[in-house]
Amino acid sequence: MSPLRWEPGQTAVLTFLRPDASVGQQHPLRVLADDGTRLLGWLPSGTRIVGSRLTDGRHQRDAPLAERFVAPRRRVHDRWHGTSTLRLVCEDAWSSVWWFFDEAGEFTGWYVNLEIPRGRDAHGPRRIDGVLDVDVAPDRGWEWKDEDEAEAALRAGRLTERELALLREEGLRVAALAEAGAFPFDGTFTDFRPDPAWPEPELPAELLRDL
């Protein structure tokens, strides 16, 4: 078990690293539970995050696919928008599971963010985004997401053949859980409602100094 643990109510930072170990994005999570290997955290819509842009200011998805994983990037002040997410990050799993909630607080589905685990630091879990993902609907039907991006990342050297194979294997493992209606796709947390008195999770000031 990792000696780095967070108590309920504390903020842990989910850091997404680039393959060269530099920091890409950072998302603050309000911790609901953490046993040192499995962290459950809340990221409400509107929360300030560290995001990533191409150095010319474009969002990554605005660049043609051939440029998307080779153009240089920079870290920027940003906000998490669109949906609020409850996230389950398990230390050695090649994925994290996100419960999506709309502006009214209603559950809209799961998202399996395929990732390469890189342990924890003093701020929270560290991961490399695997590009390929799995979208799971409320009825537990599922589909791959961003397969074209994953292939582009492979061509650009952003992922290796072995990493992509392991990410696909993880996606199929988790999709099988969805098909079976097994945790985390058994209805657990779909009725989650945050305490309206909770403050927005905040990134530590030291993580923002070079932005």
N, C-alpha and C positions, 0 to 999 in steps of 0.2 A: 504494500500500500504506500502511495506517495505520502511523504511527510507534509506536503502542502495541501491544506484543507481550508475551506471557507464555511463559516457559520451562516445559518439562515439570516437573511437581511443584509449580509455583506455584499459587496460588489466584486465579482470575478470578471476578468477581462479575457474574452475568447480572441486569441490572436491568430490571424492567418498569415503564415509565412510564405515567401516566395521560395522556389527551389534552391536559391543561393543563400537561404537563411535570413535574408533581409525581411523586414516587416512590411506586409501589404496592408491588410485591414485589421481593425481592432474594434470589437463590439463589447460594451459593458453589459453584464448580466446581473440582475438581482437574484442572489442565490436563494433557492427554496430548500435544497438539500444537497449535501456533498459528503461522501464517505471516504474521500481521498482517491477514488478511482472512478466514481460515477457522479457527475454533477448535473443538477437540474436547475436551470436558470431562466429568468423572464426578461425579454427585451421588448418593451412596448414601442409601438409606432411613434415616431417623432424624437426618439432618443438620439442624442449626439453621439456619433461614432467617428472613427478614423476610416475614411474611405480611400479609394484608389482611382486615379484618372491617368489617361495617357498624358505625357508631358505637354502635348499641345492643347490640353483641356478637354478632350473628348472623353465620353464614357467608353469603356472597353467595347461594349456591344454596338457602339456607333461606328467602329472601325470595320473595314472589310475583314472577312474571316482570315485571309492570308496574312493580315497585319496584326491580328488581335493578340497574338502571343509572342510577338517579336518586337513590337513598338515599345520604347521605354515608358515607364510609369513613374508617378509620384504620389505620395500620400497627401490627402487633403482633409480638411474639416468637412463633415457630411452629417446627414441624419438618416436613421433607419426609417423607411417610409413604406406605406402600402398596407402592411399587415403587422400585427403584433405576434411575437413568436415565443412559445415555450420550448426550450431546447434541452435535450438530454445528450450529454457528451460523456461517453465512456472511454476511459483512458487508452485502452488498446484496440478499440474498434476502429475500423476504417470507414466510419460514418458517424454522423450525429443525426438524431431524429428531431424534426421541428414540427410542433403543432401550430397551425396558422389560425389566427382569429381576426375577423373583420372589425371595422370601426365600431360596430354595435356589440362586439365581444362574442360573436357567435363563431363556433368552430367551423372552418371551411375545408380542412384536409391536412394531410401530413406531407412533409417534404423530407426526403432522405438525402442529406448533403454528404456525398461521398468524399472522404478526406483521408489524408495520410497523417497518422498521429505522430506528434513530436514531443510528447510529455507535457510537463507543466513548468512554469517559472513562477516567480514571486507574485505575478499578477493573475495567472490563471492558465487554462489549457492552451496549448500551442498546436496548430494543425496546418497542413498544406492542403488547400482546396483541390479536390480531385477532378474538377471541371464537370465530369459526368455525374448525373444525379438521378434520383428516382422520385417521381411524383405519385402520391397515393391519395386517391379520392376518398371521401367519407364512406362510400360503399366498399372500400378496400380494393377497388380496381386500380391497377398501377400501370405506369409507362415510364420508359427511359426519357430523360431530359438531356438536351445538349450533346447528343452523340456526335453531331458534326463538329462542335467545339472541341470535344475530346480528341477526335482524330486530328484536328488542326494543332492542338497542343502537343500531340505525339510527334507530328511532322516538325514542329518548331523546337523539339527537345525539351518542352515544358514538362512532359511526362515520358517515362520509359515504357517500353513494351511490357515489362514485368509489372510495373505499377498499374498500368491500365488493366492488365489481366486481373490483378488482385482487387482493383476497384470494381470491376464487373462481377467478380465472384462475390464480393460483399453486397453489391446491389441485388444479386439473385438471392443471397441468403436472407436479406431483409424483406425482399418481395415475397418470399415464401412465408415469412411470418405474417405479412399482410393477408395473403391468401387464406391462411389458417385462422385469421382473427386472433392471433396470439399477441401478447405484449411486445411492443408498445402500441399495437393496433387493435386492442381489445376494448376500446372505449375509455381507458384510463386517461384522465386529464382532459377529456373533450368537453367537460362541463366546468373547466377551470375558470375562475374569475379572480382577478387580482384585487387586493384591497385598494379602494380608491384613494386611501390616505398614503399609499406608498409613494415616496419621491422617485423621480426618474433616476435610473442608475447613471452614474457619472464616471467618466474616464479619469484616472489620476492625472494630476497636472503634469507630472514628469513625462508622461507619454505624449504630451501635446507640445513640448518645448521646441521641437525642430520642424513644426508645421508653419 
